[in-house]
Amino acid sequence: MKKRVKNKKEESGINSKKKNWKVLILCLIVVYLTAFIGSIFTSAGTGSDWYKSTKPSITPPNWVFPVVWNVLFFLIALSLYLSLVHSNRNYRKKIAVVFGINFILNILWSFFYFKMENPFYAFIDLIFLEISIILMMTVTFKVSKKSGYLLIPYLIWVAFAGILNWLSI
């Protein structure tokens, strides 16, 4: 019997129909941990008098934000998962760095805006956050088009947040 040799795509899991549940769960944990850390700053700030007097009139009701962010964080986790399982070991490092930078910038925005009550610093952070989302899309698109497309709502929502942020400066 002839032994079949796996090609590079098979070794990296690209042709595999099997789900890697451990990687999916890890992605969900990392992304929702980021969300949790950011929410520590956000939840205290949304009830403050400063926020109530600063938020623009076009700001959606408070209940909209956790709903939208939970959907977005789920899409981000799926994007991270798909890009990791469809890439090789070396490219996974690049993915981890780009997503890691994005997660830090995401948390920093909540810190600057709600904890420090400084919309200007938050807006500067938000510019870098948008750039990091574009980088995430670029990096993930190379290994999984679905992964890149899943980040489009995140890009759009952060752009909308940028408008709200700018109006509150």
N, C-alpha and C positions, 0 to 999 in steps of 0.2 A: 504494500500500500504506500502510496506517495503522500508524504506529509505536506500540507498546504502551508505556504509561508505567508504571514500577514504582511500587507503593505503598510506604509506609514499612516494612511488614513484610517485603516482598521485599528492600528495600535493606539491612535489618539482618540478613538471612539466616534469618529465622524460617521462611519457607516453603521454604527451600532444602533439598533432600535430599542435596546434595553435602557431603562431609566436608571440614572445613578442617584438613588434616593438620599444617600449620605451627603452628596454634594448639594443637592437641592435643599435639604434641611439646613445645611451649613450656610448656604446663601440666604435663606429666609432668616436665620438667626442673626447673621451679621447685619443684614439690611434693617431688620426690625429693632435690633439693638441700637443702631444709628438713629432710627426714628424715636426710640425711647429716650435716648440721651438728649436729643433736640427738644423733645416734648417737655422735659424737665424745665427748660428755660421758657418755652412757649406757654405752657399751661398757667404758670404763675403770672405771666405778662398780659395775657388776653383779658384778664379781669381788672387790670390796673386802670386808674384814672388817666394816667399818661396815655395809654393805648387808646382808650375811649375818646380822648380829645385829639389824638393824632391821626387816627385811621381815616382814610379818604371816604367820601360818601359812596363811592362805587364798590366799596369792600363788601363781599358777600357776607351773609350771616355767619356767625361763629361756627355753627354746626356743619357748614359746608367743608371747612378746612380738614377736620379729621377724616371725613369720608373720602375726599379727594386724595389726601396724602396716603391713606391706607391703600387705595387702589394703585397710586403711583409707586409706593414702596413695594407692592407685590409685583408690579411690572418690572421694576428695577431688579428685584431678586430673580425673576425669570430671565431677564436679560443677562445678568451675571452668570446664572446657571448655564444657559445655552452657550454663552461665549466660553466658559470654562470647559465644558464637556466636548466642545467642537474645536479645541485648540491643542497645540502640543505644549509640553512642559515649559519651554522657554517663553512662549507667547503668554502663557498663564501668568507669569510674573508681571508682564506689561499690563495685563488686564487688572491684576490685583492692585498695582500701583495707581492706575488711572481711577479705578473705582474707589480706592482708599482715599485719594486726594479729594474726590467728589464728596465722600461721606464726611470728611473733616470740614470741608467748606460748608456743607449743609448744616452741620451742627453749629459752626461758627456764626452762620447767619442768624440762627435763633438766639445765640448768645449776644451778639451785637445789637440786634433789634429789640429783643424783649428784656434781657437781663441788664444790658448797659443802657437801654433806651436811647440808642444812637443810630437813627436811620441812615445817616451818611456812611458810617463804617459798614453797616449792613449792606448798603447799596454797592459799595466798593467790593465787598465780599461776593455779592450777587453777580457782579460782572465776571469775576473769576469762576463762580459756580456755573454760569452759562457756558463759559469756555470749556470747563471740565466736562459738561454734558456733551458738548460737541466732540470733544476728544473721546469720551466714552463711546459715542455713536461711531466715530471713525474707527476706533480700535475693534469694537465688537462686530461691526459690519464686515470686516475682513474675514471673520471666521463663521459668522452666522448672520445673514441678512435679517432674519426674524429678531435676533437679539438687538440689532441696531434700530429696527422699526419700533420695538417695544419702548424705546426711550423717547420717542417723539412727543407723547403726551407730557412727559416730565419737562422737556425743553419748553413746550408751550406754556405749561403752568408756571414755571419759574420766570418766564418772560412776563406773564401777567402779574406775578408777584413783584417783579421789577417795576412795573408801572405803579402798583400800589405803594411800593417802597419809595419810589421817586416822589410821588404825590405827598408822602408824609414827611419829607425832609423840610 
